[in-house]
Amino acid sequence: KFGYFTQANLKHNFTLDKNYVRNTALEAARGGMVLLKNANNVLPIKKDVIKRIAVIGPNADPVVSGGGGSSFTTPLHPKSLLTAVKEIVGKNIEVSHHAGIFTGSPMPMNIWQDSPFYIYEGSNKVKGVKAEFYSGKDLVGKKLLEKIYPQVILENEQLWADKAIPKTNFSVRFTSYFTPKESSYFSLAGQGDDGYRILLDDIEVISVWRDQGPTTVKKEIFMNAGQEYKVVTEYYQAGGGALIYQGIKKAVLNSPPSAFKSAAIAVTKTADLVVLAVGFNPQTEGESYDRSFELPYQQSQFIKDITAEHDNVIVVLNAGGNVDMKPWINDIEALIMAWYPGQEGNQAIAEIIFGETNPSGKLPASFEVNIEDNPSYQHYFDDDNDKAVFYSEGLFMGYRYWDTAKIKPRYAFGYGLSYTQFSFNKLTTNQQRFTANETVNIGVTVKNTGELAGAEVIQVYVHDKKSRLVRPEKELKAFAKVWLEKGEQKTVTLSLDRDAFSYYDDETNQWVLEPGQFTILVGNASDNILLRESISIDE
């Protein structure tokens, strides 16, 4: 029935590339973008009032569609923000580009296979890499095995084929040498499952010494022709699969890294508008490790450098969550939170910038000003390295914490701007008193009072006026997204059952609905409640 007898691997030679799939991805990207800042309504940009646009930043081109780890998929039709903007504006507007920040060159072709490494046998140079195996992850104790590999492209059985090597919890030190034939920048790269680090002439240049899935890291280093460099890769395997790659090859560079910032600033000099694409990418944010709160590659300083030269800067941010915006948020005109939007994401961003799509996304998390403001900050980190942390937030996570905190987030849960305006005019319930098993039907009247069609998200929270146990100030219990044409008004109905008013009693190990007074709160963000209605629930 499923074809397993004729083709056991159903994904072999199978590619899902249909228009409906691409359209679904595009619609998801359009609806998921969050406009966080729009000073003086600078967005959307009118094409007839600008002649030149500079699209700069490390994430402008090539495409950044997803983060790293098992969530990453290779797009079938990747489109960078630069390409999307060019397509949107057409030939009547000049679009210039520069990355502005050197984040590394493209991975050279066959960097793993074209292994130039050698070792010494006496005074003779011999192609290959020496491997020394140890028990445990720390490369100490008795050496289990010494072996020569032609290159470091090793997985699973290739590492533990010898009986002396266990299938888990071992470490290896690979030693070799490399002499470049010309003076240039070279890409030194590694890939490992689990941790690894690479030392060049005994100086650590790459380090991802942690438990992880297959993770690739590359760094560009200037090397002198004829100079011999010692290359040491240290690796450990802590469980599951084993994989370690090592490679070096001449970097693919169009200009030296030191020239990037000045070249980007020069590009902005004659531009009417600067679109600055920054953030993280699959190499700097992924699963199994924590990325920094600060933007990588000194991007915050780069934003400041650009805003010092240009007054009309729109920032597009790729990240899986909040970042440190303090250094630059007051200097930019607009900020679009683009997340990792998939292969059609940059099309959606370009549409939003130029008004072909009205942004309607809302934040699924609260964005703090300082990382220290986050409720988990004081207990998240494993300072004593005992592999255990204490969860102390309890019920007060996310917006539930911020509702009670003296400090407030920069952007609250549920927040997101639009190019139009909405009014929440009326909140009704089907009755005022309910029994525990009756459904509370809510009617919310919303009107588009602006000049453009758009969508708004109605957010319904519940507040328990009196509870035997501690409860949050309010809890999100329902939401609905409604599309409204200019001037249109709709009444949207949402329903709340007994679960919306119940809490979990950890003393009796059951969900409890205590009779009493509740307040229905309706707004368009957790910190912007616009309508309220009180009800009572009897036994």
MOZIZI-V721504 format. One record per backbone hydrogen bond with DSSP energy under -1.0 kcal/mol. CO is the residue of the C=O (numbers start at 0). NH is the residue of the N-H. E is the energy in kcal/mol with one decimal. If there is no record, write none. Layout:
# MOZIZI-V721504
co=CO nh=NH e=E
co=CO nh=NH e=E
This chain:
# MOZIZI-V721504
co=2 nh=6 e=-2.2
co=8 nh=11 e=-1.5
co=10 nh=13 e=-2.0
co=14 nh=16 e=-1.1
co=17 nh=21 e=-1.9
co=18 nh=22 e=-2.7
co=19 nh=23 e=-1.9
co=20 nh=24 e=-2.3
co=21 nh=25 e=-2.3
co=22 nh=26 e=-2.5
co=23 nh=27 e=-2.3
co=24 nh=28 e=-2.0
co=25 nh=29 e=-2.7
co=26 nh=30 e=-2.2
co=27 nh=31 e=-1.3
co=28 nh=32 e=-1.4
co=32 nh=360 e=-1.5
co=33 nh=336 e=-3.3
co=34 nh=416 e=-2.6
co=36 nh=334 e=-1.9
co=37 nh=40 e=-1.9
co=38 nh=41 e=-1.5
co=45 nh=48 e=-1.7
co=50 nh=93 e=-2.8
co=51 nh=271 e=-2.3
co=51 nh=272 e=-1.1
co=52 nh=95 e=-2.6
co=53 nh=274 e=-2.9
co=55 nh=276 e=-2.9
co=56 nh=59 e=-1.5
co=59 nh=81 e=-2.1
co=64 nh=341 e=-2.3
co=68 nh=71 e=-1.7
co=79 nh=83 e=-2.4
co=80 nh=84 e=-2.6
co=81 nh=85 e=-2.2
co=82 nh=86 e=-2.2
co=83 nh=87 e=-2.1
co=84 nh=88 e=-2.5
co=85 nh=89 e=-1.7
co=93 nh=52 e=-3.0
co=95 nh=54 e=-2.9
co=97 nh=56 e=-1.4
co=107 nh=110 e=-1.3
co=109 nh=113 e=-2.7
co=112 nh=114 e=-2.2
co=116 nh=127 e=-1.8
co=117 nh=176 e=-2.3
co=118 nh=125 e=-3.0
co=120 nh=123 e=-1.7
co=123 nh=120 e=-2.7
co=125 nh=118 e=-2.9
co=128 nh=148 e=-2.8
co=129 nh=174 e=-2.6
co=130 nh=146 e=-2.6
co=131 nh=172 e=-2.2
co=132 nh=143 e=-2.6
co=133 nh=170 e=-2.5
co=144 nh=132 e=-3.0
co=146 nh=130 e=-3.5
co=148 nh=128 e=-2.8
co=150 nh=152 e=-1.2
co=151 nh=245 e=-2.0
co=153 nh=243 e=-2.5
co=154 nh=157 e=-2.5
co=155 nh=158 e=-2.2
co=155 nh=159 e=-1.8
co=156 nh=160 e=-1.1
co=161 nh=164 e=-1.9
co=168 nh=135 e=-2.3
co=169 nh=236 e=-3.0
co=170 nh=133 e=-2.8
co=171 nh=234 e=-2.7
co=172 nh=131 e=-1.8
co=173 nh=232 e=-2.4
co=174 nh=129 e=-2.5
co=175 nh=230 e=-2.9
co=176 nh=117 e=-1.9
co=177 nh=228 e=-2.8
co=179 nh=225 e=-2.9
co=183 nh=222 e=-2.9
co=184 nh=250 e=-2.5
co=185 nh=220 e=-2.6
co=186 nh=248 e=-1.6
co=187 nh=218 e=-2.4
co=188 nh=246 e=-2.2
co=189 nh=216 e=-2.3
co=190 nh=244 e=-2.7
co=191 nh=214 e=-1.7
co=192 nh=242 e=-1.3
co=194 nh=235 e=-2.3
co=195 nh=207 e=-2.9
co=196 nh=233 e=-2.7
co=197 nh=204 e=-2.6
co=197 nh=205 e=-1.6
co=198 nh=231 e=-2.5
co=199 nh=202 e=-1.3
co=202 nh=199 e=-3.0
co=205 nh=197 e=-2.4
co=207 nh=195 e=-1.1
co=207 nh=209 e=-1.7
co=214 nh=191 e=-1.8
co=216 nh=189 e=-2.4
co=218 nh=187 e=-2.9
co=220 nh=185 e=-3.0
co=222 nh=183 e=-1.8
co=223 nh=226 e=-1.6
co=228 nh=177 e=-2.3
co=229 nh=200 e=-2.9
co=230 nh=175 e=-2.2
co=231 nh=198 e=-3.2
co=232 nh=173 e=-3.3
co=233 nh=196 e=-2.1
co=234 nh=171 e=-2.8
co=236 nh=169 e=-1.3
co=241 nh=155 e=-2.6
co=242 nh=192 e=-2.5
co=243 nh=153 e=-2.3
co=244 nh=190 e=-1.5
co=246 nh=188 e=-2.8
co=248 nh=186 e=-3.3
co=255 nh=258 e=-2.0
co=256 nh=259 e=-1.4
co=258 nh=262 e=-1.8
co=259 nh=263 e=-2.1
co=260 nh=264 e=-2.5
co=261 nh=265 e=-2.0
co=262 nh=266 e=-1.6
co=263 nh=267 e=-1.4
co=267 nh=270 e=-1.2
co=272 nh=53 e=-2.7
co=273 nh=313 e=-3.0
co=274 nh=55 e=-2.3
co=275 nh=315 e=-2.5
co=276 nh=58 e=-1.9
co=277 nh=317 e=-2.4
co=280 nh=283 e=-1.2
co=280 nh=284 e=-1.9
co=284 nh=67 e=-3.3
co=292 nh=323 e=-2.3
co=295 nh=298 e=-1.3
co=297 nh=301 e=-1.6
co=298 nh=302 e=-2.5
co=299 nh=303 e=-1.9
co=300 nh=304 e=-2.5
co=301 nh=305 e=-2.2
co=302 nh=306 e=-2.7
co=303 nh=307 e=-1.7
co=305 nh=308 e=-1.1
co=305 nh=309 e=-1.6
co=311 nh=273 e=-2.3
co=312 nh=332 e=-2.4
co=312 nh=333 e=-1.2
co=313 nh=275 e=-3.4
co=314 nh=335 e=-2.6
co=315 nh=277 e=-2.5
co=316 nh=337 e=-2.4
co=317 nh=279 e=-2.8
co=324 nh=327 e=-1.6
co=324 nh=328 e=-2.6
co=327 nh=330 e=-1.8
co=332 nh=38 e=-2.8
co=333 nh=314 e=-2.7
co=334 nh=35 e=-2.4
co=334 nh=36 e=-1.4
co=335 nh=316 e=-2.7
co=336 nh=33 e=-2.0
co=341 nh=344 e=-1.6
co=343 nh=347 e=-1.6
co=344 nh=348 e=-2.1
co=345 nh=349 e=-2.3
co=346 nh=350 e=-2.1
co=347 nh=351 e=-2.0
co=348 nh=352 e=-2.6
co=349 nh=353 e=-1.8
co=350 nh=355 e=-2.1
co=350 nh=356 e=-1.5
co=351 nh=354 e=-1.2
co=352 nh=44 e=-3.2
co=362 nh=413 e=-2.8
co=366 nh=409 e=-2.1
co=366 nh=410 e=-1.7
co=369 nh=372 e=-1.6
co=370 nh=373 e=-1.2
co=373 nh=376 e=-1.9
co=375 nh=378 e=-1.1
co=375 nh=379 e=-1.3
co=380 nh=382 e=-1.6
co=381 nh=384 e=-1.4
co=392 nh=395 e=-1.9
co=394 nh=396 e=-1.7
co=396 nh=399 e=-1.6
co=397 nh=400 e=-1.4
co=397 nh=401 e=-1.6
co=398 nh=402 e=-2.0
co=400 nh=403 e=-1.6
co=400 nh=404 e=-1.0
co=410 nh=366 e=-3.3
co=411 nh=414 e=-2.0
co=412 nh=525 e=-3.1
co=414 nh=362 e=-2.4
co=420 nh=448 e=-1.8
co=420 nh=449 e=-1.2
co=422 nh=446 e=-2.5
co=425 nh=444 e=-2.5
co=427 nh=442 e=-2.7
co=431 nh=535 e=-2.3
co=433 nh=537 e=-3.5
co=434 nh=437 e=-1.7
co=439 nh=495 e=-2.5
co=440 nh=429 e=-1.5
co=441 nh=493 e=-2.3
co=442 nh=427 e=-2.4
co=443 nh=491 e=-3.1
co=444 nh=424 e=-2.6
co=445 nh=489 e=-2.5
co=446 nh=422 e=-2.6
co=447 nh=486 e=-1.3
co=453 nh=483 e=-3.0
co=455 nh=481 e=-2.9
co=457 nh=479 e=-1.8
co=458 nh=522 e=-2.0
co=459 nh=476 e=-3.1
co=459 nh=477 e=-1.4
co=460 nh=520 e=-2.9
co=461 nh=474 e=-1.5
co=462 nh=518 e=-2.6
co=474 nh=461 e=-2.1
co=477 nh=459 e=-3.2
co=479 nh=457 e=-3.2
co=481 nh=455 e=-2.2
co=483 nh=453 e=-2.3
co=484 nh=487 e=-2.3
co=487 nh=447 e=-2.7
co=489 nh=445 e=-2.9
co=491 nh=443 e=-2.7
co=493 nh=441 e=-3.6
co=495 nh=439 e=-3.1
co=496 nh=499 e=-1.5
co=497 nh=500 e=-1.4
co=502 nh=511 e=-3.2
co=504 nh=508 e=-1.5
co=504 nh=509 e=-1.3
co=509 nh=504 e=-2.8
co=511 nh=502 e=-2.3
co=515 nh=536 e=-2.5
co=516 nh=464 e=-1.9
co=517 nh=534 e=-2.7
co=518 nh=462 e=-2.4
co=519 nh=532 e=-1.7
co=520 nh=460 e=-3.3
co=521 nh=529 e=-2.7
co=521 nh=530 e=-2.3
co=522 nh=458 e=-2.5
co=524 nh=527 e=-1.7
co=527 nh=523 e=-1.2
co=530 nh=521 e=-2.6
co=532 nh=519 e=-3.6
co=534 nh=517 e=-2.7
co=535 nh=433 e=-2.3
co=536 nh=515 e=-1.9
